[in-house]
């Protein structure tokens, strides 16, 4: 797709953050980093969360306490935590930049992320909470053959979580370097170490409260920044949108109507696939969220399905308000800032990912800039902690306990110990890869995470709950085809291949024209599950358990007894 700015590799969620990471080598004419006030606020946030982790560690003694916070989280608390887990730094920094640069097209990210939670609310949250225990695979294994299903579900979870986390951490290094002056490598290591402290010692309870605090801070920052922007238009929406329709970036470029669709995803001579790219991206956003492991595990922290539904309603409301607010500081940046105030990406073009912190400094001074910087830091920590928690839980519970040891722990507390060790391994690998891949544009990693979630995880979740004939072969085929197709299509897409040497991971003409594979890989995931089921022998045992699963998924009958084991 044609792009005038640094958003050449836009994909869902954290890919925007990854695009910011590409700006690490570039000069920063306005934001030079090293703000002592921002550093103090960073340290204050870390201190508060470490105190929470200390007290949480005393409670994280059993499997239920460690993996699911003792199922003690209230609906509004889990709603805040879900929102905190979902609203990454990419949402705050990347989407505001996309709206600033591409107007209406950038705002479609906000719409996609919000609509995605309707899928979660209507199709996933209640059955998952009623039929599962700690992970997505618990639902799949309820009436299917446990070992193959859990093994593939664990692989899918680890794939999604690791790719997502690497992109987040690379972005973290770039953002922290710009905002407070800490160099890339120590910044990534610092984020990784803090993440491991939360997960290894505090478990899901500490991770949940980190996400709650982050959500509150993020909403406070978004409200304050939006209020300051509207003050420049005398709190008149008519005046505000009139200025948006005539945006000239404080006189630094020809006026453009940012309310016009097609600035990013329109069909141009350079890119004939803009509309299809948009549709593919939309599918990934709306359907991928319902299959993201670190979002799904949050529904196991509440005591019952009713509370799970309440938490999704809270999360949807919070996320909806937040993404509406991105309109104000995204569009506001286009009318208040000039292009020469933005730091430059490695390509030498303005880096739109930094518009929110720069706007905060222009409107609120150094103190507000420091607060917004601390919020960006909090968002990174909360998201990577949630990703690590979901990855370690899946490996320990699904693969180690249920695949290797047939559902039995050798010693009491072994599952929790394995999860903690896995968290160390996942964290160390992510830190290492983030440092090694720092010079590459890794936006495709997060695009891949969403594509895998929508292509592999969602079909098997839906078919397990709603299709009686569905069997183990169908589940394994759905996971394999969804996982493989999304990876292969990403590898041969413009996100990874470019004819100009040095612009992408692989030099050469892209074979697949779209940057997000969702429009192809999602149907393939469903097709793989369907054909795997229809072409294999009927599983009468799985079919006999369908009615039982349906009743439990819809009513919660028997869920509390199973969850307490």
C-alpha positions as CSV (number, residue, x, y, z in Angstrom):
1,X,0.0,0.0,0.0
2,X,1.2,3.5,-0.7
3,X,2.3,5.5,2.3
4,X,3.7,9.0,2.7
5,X,4.9,8.5,6.2
6,X,6.4,5.9,8.5
7,X,3.3,3.7,8.5
8,X,4.5,1.5,5.7
9,X,3.9,-1.7,7.6
10,X,0.6,-1.1,9.3
11,X,-1.0,-4.3,10.7
12,X,-3.2,-5.0,13.7
13,X,-2.4,-3.6,17.1
14,X,1.2,-4.0,18.2
15,X,2.4,-3.8,14.6
16,X,2.1,-0.1,14.8
17,X,4.3,-0.3,17.8
18,X,6.7,-2.3,15.9
19,X,6.7,0.3,13.2
20,X,7.8,2.8,15.9
21,X,10.6,0.4,16.7
22,X,12.0,0.9,13.2
23,X,12.5,4.5,14.2
24,X,15.2,3.6,16.7
25,X,18.2,4.5,14.4
26,X,16.6,7.7,13.2
27,X,17.2,11.2,14.5
28,X,14.7,12.8,16.8
29,X,14.7,16.6,16.3
30,X,12.0,17.4,18.9
31,X,11.9,14.6,21.5
32,X,15.4,14.0,22.6
33,X,14.6,11.8,25.6
34,X,16.2,11.8,29.0
35,X,13.4,13.6,30.9
36,X,14.1,13.2,34.6
37,X,10.4,13.8,35.4
38,X,9.4,11.0,33.1
39,X,12.0,8.7,34.7
40,X,10.7,9.5,38.1
41,X,7.1,8.7,37.1
42,X,8.4,5.4,35.5
43,X,10.0,4.5,38.7
44,X,6.9,5.4,40.8
45,X,4.8,3.1,38.6
46,X,7.3,0.3,39.0
47,X,7.5,0.7,42.7
48,X,3.7,0.5,43.1
49,X,3.4,-2.6,40.9
50,X,6.3,-4.3,42.8
51,X,4.5,-3.8,46.1
52,X,1.4,-5.4,44.5
53,X,3.5,-8.3,43.3
54,X,4.9,-8.8,46.8
55,X,1.5,-9.2,48.3
56,X,0.2,-11.2,45.4
57,X,3.1,-13.6,45.7
58,X,1.8,-14.6,49.2
59,X,-1.5,-15.7,47.6
60,X,-0.1,-17.4,44.5
61,X,0.4,-20.8,46.2
62,X,-1.9,-23.2,44.4
63,X,-2.7,-23.8,40.7
64,X,-6.0,-21.9,40.8
65,X,-4.4,-19.0,42.7
66,X,-1.4,-18.7,40.3
67,X,-3.1,-19.4,37.0
68,X,-6.5,-17.8,37.6
69,X,-6.0,-15.4,40.6
70,X,-8.1,-17.7,42.7
71,X,-11.1,-16.9,40.5
72,X,-11.6,-13.9,42.8
73,X,-11.6,-11.0,40.3
74,X,-14.9,-9.1,40.2
75,X,-16.6,-8.2,36.9
76,X,-15.6,-4.5,36.8
77,X,-12.1,-5.4,37.9
78,X,-11.7,-8.0,35.1
79,X,-13.2,-5.5,32.7
80,X,-10.5,-3.0,33.5
81,X,-7.9,-5.7,33.3
82,X,-9.1,-7.0,29.9
83,X,-9.1,-3.4,28.7
84,X,-5.6,-2.9,30.1
85,X,-4.4,-6.1,28.4
86,X,-6.0,-5.1,25.1
87,X,-5.1,-1.4,24.8
88,X,-1.4,-1.8,24.1
89,X,1.1,1.0,23.5
90,X,0.3,0.5,19.9
91,X,-3.3,1.5,20.5
92,X,-2.2,4.6,22.3
93,X,0.7,5.7,20.2
94,X,0.2,3.9,16.9
95,X,-3.5,4.5,16.3
96,X,-3.3,8.2,17.3
97,X,-0.5,8.5,14.8
98,X,-2.5,6.6,12.1
99,X,-5.4,9.0,12.6
100,X,-3.1,12.0,12.5
101,X,-1.5,10.9,9.3
102,X,-4.4,9.1,7.5
103,X,-7.5,10.4,9.2
104,X,-10.6,8.3,8.4
105,X,-8.6,5.3,7.4
106,X,-6.6,5.4,10.7
107,X,-9.8,5.7,12.7
108,X,-10.9,2.4,11.2
109,X,-8.4,0.7,13.5
110,X,-10.3,2.1,16.5
111,X,-13.6,0.8,15.0
112,X,-12.2,-2.6,14.3
113,X,-10.8,-3.1,17.8
114,X,-14.1,-2.0,19.4
115,X,-16.3,-4.2,17.2
116,X,-14.0,-7.2,17.9
117,X,-15.3,-7.3,21.5
118,X,-18.8,-8.0,20.2
119,X,-17.5,-11.2,18.8
120,X,-15.9,-12.0,22.2
121,X,-19.1,-11.1,24.1
122,X,-21.5,-13.0,21.9
123,X,-19.6,-16.1,21.0
124,X,-16.6,-16.8,23.2
125,X,-16.6,-15.4,26.8
126,X,-19.4,-17.5,28.4
127,X,-18.7,-20.9,26.8
128,X,-15.0,-20.5,27.5
129,X,-15.5,-19.7,31.2
130,X,-18.1,-22.4,31.7
131,X,-16.3,-25.3,29.9
132,X,-12.7,-24.5,30.7
133,X,-10.3,-24.3,33.6
134,X,-7.2,-22.3,32.8
135,X,-6.7,-22.2,29.0
136,X,-8.4,-22.3,25.6
137,X,-7.4,-25.9,25.2
138,X,-9.6,-26.9,28.2
139,X,-12.6,-26.1,26.1
140,X,-11.3,-28.0,23.1
141,X,-10.4,-31.0,25.1
142,X,-13.8,-31.2,26.8
143,X,-15.2,-33.7,24.3
144,X,-12.2,-34.4,22.1
145,X,-9.0,-36.5,22.4
146,X,-6.9,-34.5,24.8
147,X,-3.3,-35.1,23.8
148,X,-3.3,-34.1,20.1
149,X,-5.7,-31.2,20.7
150,X,-3.8,-29.8,23.7
151,X,-0.5,-30.2,21.9
152,X,-1.6,-28.2,18.9
153,X,-3.4,-25.6,21.0
154,X,-0.3,-25.1,23.1
155,X,1.8,-24.7,20.0
156,X,-0.6,-22.1,18.6
157,X,-0.7,-20.2,21.9
158,X,3.1,-20.1,22.2
159,X,3.3,-19.0,18.6
160,X,0.8,-16.1,19.0
161,X,2.2,-15.0,22.4
162,X,5.9,-15.1,21.4
163,X,5.5,-13.2,18.1
164,X,3.2,-10.6,19.8
165,X,5.6,-10.2,22.7
166,X,8.8,-9.8,20.5
167,X,7.1,-7.0,18.5
168,X,6.0,-5.3,21.7
169,X,9.4,-5.5,23.3
170,X,11.2,-4.2,20.2
171,X,8.8,-1.3,20.2
172,X,9.3,-0.8,23.9
173,X,13.0,-0.4,23.4
174,X,12.5,2.2,20.7
175,X,9.9,4.2,22.6
176,X,11.7,4.2,25.9
177,X,14.9,5.4,24.1
178,X,12.9,8.3,22.6
179,X,10.9,9.2,25.7
180,X,13.4,9.0,28.5
181,X,16.8,8.4,26.9
182,X,17.5,4.8,28.1
183,X,19.4,2.9,25.4
184,X,17.6,0.2,23.4
185,X,19.3,-2.9,24.9
186,X,19.0,-2.0,28.6
187,X,15.4,-0.8,28.0
188,X,14.4,-4.2,26.5
189,X,16.2,-6.1,29.3
190,X,14.5,-3.9,31.9
191,X,11.1,-4.5,30.5
192,X,11.7,-8.2,30.3
193,X,13.0,-8.5,33.9
194,X,10.0,-6.5,35.3
195,X,7.7,-8.7,33.3
196,X,9.2,-11.8,34.7
197,X,9.0,-10.5,38.3
198,X,5.2,-9.9,37.9
199,X,4.5,-13.3,36.3
200,X,7.0,-15.6,38.1
201,X,6.3,-14.3,41.6
202,X,2.8,-12.7,41.5
203,X,1.1,-14.9,38.9
204,X,-2.2,-13.9,37.5
205,X,-3.2,-11.8,40.5
206,X,-0.2,-9.5,40.1
207,X,-0.6,-9.4,36.3
208,X,-4.3,-8.5,36.7
209,X,-3.6,-5.5,39.0
210,X,-0.8,-4.2,36.8
211,X,-3.3,-4.2,34.0
212,X,-6.0,-2.5,36.1
213,X,-3.6,0.3,37.1
214,X,-2.4,0.7,33.5
215,X,-6.0,0.9,32.2
216,X,-6.9,3.6,34.8
217,X,-3.7,5.6,33.9
218,X,-4.3,5.2,30.2
219,X,-7.9,6.4,30.4
220,X,-6.9,9.4,32.6
221,X,-4.2,10.4,30.1
222,X,-6.6,10.0,27.2
223,X,-9.3,12.1,28.8
224,X,-6.9,14.8,29.8
225,X,-5.2,15.0,26.4
226,X,-8.6,15.0,24.6
227,X,-9.9,17.8,26.9
228,X,-6.8,19.9,26.1
229,X,-7.3,19.4,22.4
230,X,-10.9,20.3,22.5
231,X,-10.0,23.5,24.5
232,X,-8.1,24.7,21.4
233,X,-11.5,24.6,19.5
234,X,-13.4,26.2,22.4
235,X,-15.0,22.8,23.1
236,X,-16.9,23.0,19.9
237,X,-17.1,19.8,17.9
238,X,-18.2,21.7,14.8
239,X,-15.2,23.9,15.0
240,X,-12.9,20.9,15.7
241,X,-14.1,18.8,12.8
242,X,-14.0,21.8,10.5
243,X,-10.3,22.3,11.2
244,X,-9.8,18.5,10.7
245,X,-11.3,18.8,7.2
246,X,-8.7,21.5,6.4
247,X,-5.7,20.0,8.2
248,X,-2.4,21.5,7.1
249,X,-0.2,20.3,10.0
250,X,0.3,23.8,11.3
251,X,1.1,25.2,7.9
252,X,3.8,22.7,7.1
253,X,2.0,21.0,4.2
254,X,-0.8,21.6,1.8
255,X,-4.3,21.3,3.5
256,X,-6.0,17.9,3.3
257,X,-9.4,16.7,4.3
258,X,-8.6,13.9,6.9
259,X,-12.3,13.0,7.0
260,X,-12.0,11.6,3.4
261,X,-11.7,7.8,3.2
262,X,-8.9,6.2,1.2
263,X,-5.8,8.1,2.3
264,X,-4.2,4.9,3.3
265,X,-6.2,2.0,1.9
266,X,-7.4,3.6,-1.3
267,X,-6.6,2.0,-4.7
268,X,-3.6,3.8,-6.3
269,X,-1.3,3.2,-9.2
270,X,1.4,2.0,-6.8
271,X,-1.0,-0.3,-5.0
272,X,-4.0,-1.9,-6.7
273,X,-4.8,-4.0,-3.6
274,X,-5.7,-1.2,-1.1
275,X,-9.3,-2.1,-0.7
276,X,-8.6,-5.8,-0.3
277,X,-5.8,-5.0,2.3
278,X,-8.4,-3.1,4.3
279,X,-10.9,-6.0,4.2
280,X,-8.2,-8.5,5.2
281,X,-7.1,-6.3,8.0
282,X,-10.7,-5.8,9.3
283,X,-11.2,-9.6,9.3
284,X,-8.0,-10.0,11.3
285,X,-9.0,-7.3,13.8
286,X,-12.6,-8.4,14.4
287,X,-12.0,-12.2,14.5
288,X,-8.5,-12.3,15.8
289,X,-9.3,-10.8,19.1
290,X,-11.6,-13.7,20.0
291,X,-8.7,-16.1,19.6
292,X,-5.9,-14.2,21.3
293,X,-4.7,-16.4,24.2
294,X,-3.8,-13.6,26.6
295,X,-7.3,-12.2,26.2
296,X,-9.1,-15.5,26.6
297,X,-7.3,-16.5,29.8
298,X,-8.7,-13.5,31.5
299,X,-12.2,-15.1,31.6
300,X,-10.9,-17.8,34.0
301,X,-10.1,-15.3,36.7
302,X,-13.8,-14.6,37.5
303,X,-16.0,-16.8,39.7
304,X,-18.7,-17.6,37.1
305,X,-20.0,-17.0,33.5
306,X,-22.3,-14.2,34.6
307,X,-19.3,-12.3,35.9
308,X,-17.4,-13.1,32.7
309,X,-20.2,-11.5,30.6
310,X,-20.2,-8.5,33.0
311,X,-16.5,-8.1,32.6
312,X,-16.8,-8.1,28.8
313,X,-19.5,-5.4,29.0
314,X,-17.2,-3.3,31.2
315,X,-14.2,-3.9,28.9
316,X,-16.2,-3.0,25.8
317,X,-17.4,0.2,27.4
318,X,-13.9,1.2,28.5
319,X,-12.3,0.2,25.2
320,X,-15.1,2.0,23.3
321,X,-14.6,5.3,25.2
322,X,-10.8,5.0,24.8
323,X,-11.0,4.5,21.0
324,X,-13.4,7.4,20.7
325,X,-10.9,9.6,22.5
326,X,-8.1,8.6,20.1
327,X,-10.2,10.6,17.5
328,X,-9.6,13.8,19.4
329,X,-5.8,13.5,20.1
330,X,-5.2,11.8,16.7
331,X,-7.0,14.5,14.7
332,X,-5.9,17.2,17.1
333,X,-2.3,16.4,16.4
334,X,-2.9,17.0,12.7
335,X,-4.2,20.5,13.4
336,X,-1.9,21.6,16.3
337,X,1.5,20.0,15.4
338,X,3.6,20.7,12.4
339,X,5.4,17.9,10.6
340,X,8.9,19.2,11.6
341,X,7.9,18.7,15.3
342,X,7.8,14.9,14.7
343,X,10.9,12.7,15.2
344,X,12.1,11.0,12.0
345,X,11.8,7.3,11.3
346,X,14.7,5.4,9.8
347,X,13.3,6.1,6.4
348,X,13.7,9.8,7.0
349,X,10.0,10.4,7.0
350,X,8.0,11.8,10.0
351,X,7.3,9.1,12.6
352,X,3.6,9.5,13.4
353,X,3.8,7.0,16.3
354,X,5.1,9.8,18.6
355,X,2.3,12.3,18.0
356,X,0.6,11.6,21.4
357,X,3.6,12.3,23.6
358,X,4.7,15.4,21.5
359,X,1.1,16.7,21.6
360,X,1.1,16.2,25.4
361,X,4.3,18.2,25.7
362,X,3.0,21.0,23.5
363,X,-0.3,21.3,25.3
364,X,0.6,20.3,28.9
365,X,4.3,20.9,29.4
366,X,7.0,18.7,30.7
367,X,5.0,17.3,33.6
368,X,2.2,16.1,31.3
369,X,4.7,14.8,28.8
370,X,6.3,12.8,31.6
371,X,2.9,11.4,32.7
372,X,2.0,10.3,29.1
373,X,5.4,8.7,28.8
374,X,4.9,6.8,32.0
375,X,1.5,5.6,30.7
376,X,3.2,4.4,27.5
377,X,5.6,2.4,29.7
378,X,2.8,1.0,31.8
379,X,1.0,-0.2,28.7
380,X,4.0,-2.1,27.5
381,X,4.6,-3.8,30.9
382,X,1.0,-4.8,31.2
383,X,0.7,-6.3,27.8
384,X,4.0,-8.3,27.9
385,X,3.1,-9.6,31.4
386,X,-0.3,-10.8,30.1
387,X,1.4,-12.5,27.1
388,X,4.0,-14.2,29.2
389,X,1.3,-15.4,31.6
390,X,-0.8,-17.0,28.8
391,X,2.2,-18.7,27.2
392,X,3.5,-20.2,30.5
393,X,0.1,-21.3,31.6
394,X,-0.6,-23.1,28.3
395,X,2.7,-24.9,28.3
396,X,2.5,-26.0,31.9
397,X,-1.2,-26.9,32.0
398,X,-1.8,-28.1,28.5
399,X,1.5,-29.6,27.3
400,X,3.4,-30.6,30.4
401,X,0.6,-31.8,32.7
402,X,-2.0,-33.1,30.2
403,X,0.1,-34.2,27.2
404,X,3.2,-35.5,28.8
405,X,1.8,-36.6,32.1
406,X,-1.8,-37.5,31.1
407,X,-3.4,-34.9,33.4
408,X,-1.6,-35.8,36.6
409,X,1.0,-33.9,38.6
410,X,3.9,-35.9,39.9
411,X,4.1,-33.7,43.0
412,X,1.9,-31.0,44.5
413,X,2.6,-27.6,42.9
414,X,4.6,-29.1,40.0
415,X,2.4,-27.4,37.4
416,X,3.0,-24.0,38.9
417,X,6.8,-24.6,39.1
418,X,6.8,-25.6,35.4
419,X,4.8,-22.5,34.5
420,X,7.4,-20.3,36.3
421,X,10.3,-22.0,34.6
422,X,8.5,-21.6,31.2
423,X,8.0,-17.9,31.9
424,X,11.7,-17.5,32.4
425,X,12.4,-19.3,29.1
426,X,9.8,-17.4,27.1
427,X,11.0,-14.1,28.6
428,X,14.7,-14.9,27.9
429,X,14.0,-15.9,24.4
430,X,11.8,-12.8,23.7
431,X,14.5,-10.5,25.1
432,X,17.2,-12.2,23.0
433,X,15.1,-12.1,19.8
434,X,14.0,-8.5,20.4
435,X,17.6,-7.4,20.7
436,X,18.7,-9.4,17.7
437,X,15.8,-8.2,15.5
438,X,16.0,-4.6,16.6
439,X,17.1,-3.4,13.1
440,X,14.3,-5.2,11.3
441,X,10.8,-4.1,10.8
442,X,8.9,-6.7,12.7
443,X,5.4,-5.5,12.1
444,X,4.5,-8.8,10.4
445,X,5.0,-10.6,13.7
446,X,2.0,-9.0,15.3
447,X,0.0,-9.3,12.0
448,X,0.9,-13.0,12.2
449,X,-0.3,-13.2,15.8
450,X,-3.7,-11.8,14.9
451,X,-3.9,-14.0,11.7
452,X,-3.0,-17.2,13.7
453,X,-5.5,-16.3,16.4
454,X,-8.3,-15.8,13.8
455,X,-7.3,-18.6,11.4
456,X,-6.4,-21.3,13.9
457,X,-7.9,-20.7,17.3
458,X,-11.3,-19.2,16.5
459,X,-12.6,-21.9,14.1
460,X,-11.9,-24.7,16.5
461,X,-13.4,-22.8,19.5
462,X,-16.6,-22.1,17.6
463,X,-16.9,-25.6,16.1
464,X,-16.3,-27.3,19.5
465,X,-19.2,-25.4,21.0
466,X,-21.7,-25.3,18.1
467,X,-21.1,-28.3,15.8
468,X,-21.9,-31.8,17.1
469,X,-20.1,-33.7,14.3
470,X,-16.8,-31.9,15.0
471,X,-14.1,-34.2,16.1
472,X,-10.4,-34.4,17.1
473,X,-9.1,-34.7,13.5
474,X,-11.1,-31.6,12.6
475,X,-9.6,-29.7,15.5
476,X,-6.1,-30.7,14.7
477,X,-6.5,-29.9,11.0
478,X,-8.1,-26.6,11.7
479,X,-5.2,-25.6,14.0
480,X,-2.5,-26.9,11.6
481,X,-4.0,-25.3,8.5
482,X,-4.8,-22.0,10.2
483,X,-1.3,-21.8,11.7
484,X,0.6,-22.9,8.6
485,X,-1.4,-20.8,6.1
486,X,-1.1,-17.6,8.1
487,X,2.7,-18.1,8.5
488,X,3.3,-19.0,4.9
489,X,1.2,-16.1,3.5
490,X,3.0,-13.6,5.8
491,X,6.4,-14.9,4.7
492,X,5.6,-14.4,1.0
493,X,3.8,-11.0,1.6
494,X,5.1,-7.4,1.1
495,X,5.6,-7.3,4.9
496,X,8.6,-9.7,4.5
497,X,9.5,-9.5,0.8
498,X,10.5,-6.3,-1.1
499,X,12.4,-6.0,-4.4
500,X,14.6,-3.3,-3.0
501,X,17.5,-4.7,-0.9
502,X,17.4,-3.8,2.7
503,X,13.8,-2.7,2.9
504,X,12.4,-6.0,4.1
505,X,13.5,-9.3,5.5
506,X,13.7,-11.0,2.1
507,X,14.7,-9.3,-1.1
508,X,12.4,-10.2,-4.0
509,X,9.0,-9.5,-5.4
510,X,6.1,-10.5,-3.0
511,X,4.2,-13.6,-4.1
512,X,1.1,-12.8,-2.0
513,X,0.0,-9.1,-2.6
514,X,-1.7,-8.4,0.8
515,X,0.2,-7.5,4.0
516,X,-2.4,-9.2,6.2
517,X,-3.3,-12.8,5.2
518,X,-6.7,-12.9,7.1
519,X,-8.9,-12.8,4.0
520,X,-7.3,-16.1,2.8
521,X,-6.0,-17.8,5.9
522,X,-9.2,-17.4,8.0
523,X,-11.4,-19.2,5.5
524,X,-8.7,-21.8,5.1
525,X,-8.7,-22.4,8.9
526,X,-12.4,-23.0,8.9
527,X,-12.1,-25.1,5.8
528,X,-9.4,-27.2,7.3
529,X,-11.5,-27.9,10.4
530,X,-14.6,-28.8,8.3
531,X,-12.7,-31.1,5.9
532,X,-10.8,-32.7,8.7
533,X,-14.1,-33.6,10.4
534,X,-16.0,-34.7,7.3
535,X,-13.2,-36.8,5.8
536,X,-12.4,-38.7,9.0
537,X,-14.3,-41.4,10.9
538,X,-17.1,-40.1,13.1
539,X,-16.2,-39.8,16.8
540,X,-19.3,-41.1,18.6
541,X,-17.8,-40.4,22.0
542,X,-17.2,-36.7,21.1
543,X,-20.7,-36.5,19.7
544,X,-22.2,-38.1,22.8
545,X,-20.6,-35.3,24.9
546,X,-21.9,-32.5,22.8
547,X,-25.2,-32.1,24.6
548,X,-23.4,-32.1,27.9
549,X,-20.9,-29.4,26.7
550,X,-23.8,-27.3,25.2
551,X,-25.7,-27.3,28.5
552,X,-22.6,-26.5,30.5
553,X,-21.5,-23.8,28.0
554,X,-24.9,-22.1,28.1
555,X,-25.8,-22.6,31.8
556,X,-22.6,-23.1,33.7
557,X,-24.0,-26.3,35.2
558,X,-21.0,-28.2,36.7
559,X,-18.5,-25.5,35.9
560,X,-17.8,-24.4,39.5
561,X,-17.2,-28.0,40.7
562,X,-14.7,-28.6,37.8
563,X,-13.0,-25.3,38.3
564,X,-12.3,-26.0,42.0
565,X,-10.3,-29.1,41.3
